[in-house]
Amino acid sequence: MAEGWGEYPDPASGKSYFFNVNTGETVWDRPAEMISDEMPPPPEYDAVDVAAASPEQRLAVGLTTDSESRRRALEELVLSEASFNADLHVVMDVYVTGLRAAGSAVISTDDLKGVFGDWEILMGLSDQLYGDLRAAASNRSSLAAALTKIAPFLKAFAPYLRSYLAATSLKAKLADESAPFANYLATANGDPRCHGLDLGSFLIMPVQRVPRYVLLLDAILKNTPPEHPEHADVVKALADVGAVAKQNNDAMEVSKDFNELMKVQLSFDAVTKLNLLDDPTRKLLKSGELEKHSRRGKQLRQFWLFSDKLIYGSEAVPRSGVFSLNMEVDLRACAVTDSDYGNTGETDASANKLGSIAFQINTPKKSFVVSASSADVALAWRTAITDAVNALPASADANGSAGGFAPKWVPDAAVPACMSCGNKFTMGRRRHHCRRCGDAVCSACSKNKQLIANIAPKPVRFFCLELPFLAFVICCLICAVAASKPIHLSSRPSTPTPRNPNMYPNFFFSCCRCGCAIRATSKSANL
């Protein structure tokens, strides 16, 4: 295996990229010389008495990197700087240089300065630091010393931080009032170099970068024992960079709400592209842990409720306090409802217990059930989300006119057999969920795909659609008779288990027209 190569996920594109910690090279395609998906293991050394070894002996035999968590923290410092540096160059190439070339017909020189500030200076500092980190990684020298060297120059971030809120307001104003500028932003958003990120997502990056250095150095220090030869370098770097971060934060003169948003922003890992500071009116309303129910079971997730959005994430490393973003929900297209316990696969006792502590969050892209530690906590969360939703103007998706809400997927534990043909699921016959109704079916019953814009940008599996523009969905007989269209009998059985009607005795469908509950074994029509 070529030394230094590793594979890492890119949340923006959903693909993986390959980074070499020794050379700093980043590529999308797997390098030909790379024969493993893992980072290179530390070299093997002769046995040594760790307790009796001096710092010099520890350095000589490579024990300075024996901590996996410390190695990961050092990698995170280098990789996050590589990502930050690349994003700074993207903004320079796509936005700053491009807008300068477009001239005053798109944006004036003063407005360009007002939006981007001294972007070249920030990019130059990152170029210098990234080069020093790469050199240190290649020479197996102290990475913390590279940050100590550049710490005094990080004060250059202060002017940008002071003008950040004004810059975001100016950008929004220009986008509203200037059609050429708005068109330029729309075109730039489609540039593949931007990986689907808008300008606001890039402008927030320098604001959170210096505080991110503090968090990364703190993680390195926690995993660097006092006898480590680099311990003093890490302590000094943390003190120097921390002092600059405090000065820069004081220079911003921001509100308490801003500081709370920044704290949440920094709790996510460096590869997470999340911008919580793009709206000056946004406030953090509530945060805490909830259990999210998925098709495979329950997972503990951290939720944050803001005045306009709900996000949740999972810890990137257990007990680290650093999270990866799982989903971001726009509250303007969100609703909270009771959960459907007949379709959860729980026993009656478990379902009754869940009745007081669980509720369903519905969004156009994904709907899911969450449960709290107690009924009071569940009620508090449900009330807070509902109040936040009601305080906002509803979008088109909120009332179903633009696709409605995505269905909640039937849990795997609730369906031992295909809900269409009745064949039992096995290792060879896997479950597939219809994106229109959420039912679990086998591959043979879900060969078709359809574009459902509110769920995914590409065609997704379905099995409840058999005409080009007409969905065959379960409908009660009253609605079937009252329907203006004639009843079409599809090839899908009226009950989900024709071979074993008792397999789902407590399973209920929702009528597509009136919403009433229909037991799986009762008569129904397909429209």
Secondary structure, 3 states (H helix, E strand, C coil): CCCCEEEEEECCCCEEEEEECCCCCEECCCCCCCCCCCCCCCCCCCCCCCCCCCHHHHHHHCHHHCCHHHHHHHHHHHHHHHHHHHHHHHHHHHHHHHHHHHHHHCCCHHHHHHHHCCHHHHHHHHHHHHHHHHHHHHHCCCHHHHHHHHHHHHHHHHHHHHCHHHHHHHHHHHHHHCHHHHHHHHHHHCCHHHCCCCHHHHHCHHHHHHHHHHHHHHHHHHCCCCCCCCHHHHHHHHHHHHHHHHHHHHHHCCCHHHHHHHHHHHCECCCCCCCCCCCCCCCEEEEEEEEEEECCEEEEEEEEEECCEEEEEEECCCCCCCEEEEEEEEHHHCEEECCCHHHCCCCHHHHHHHCCCEEEEECCCCEEEEECCCHHHHHHHHHHHHHHHHCCCCCHHHHCCCCCCCCECCCHHHCCECCCCCCECCCCCCCEECCCCCCEECHHHCCEEECCCCCCCCCEEECCEEECCEECCEECHHHHHHCCCCCCCCCCCCCCCCCCHHHCCCCEEECCCCCCEEECCCCCEEC
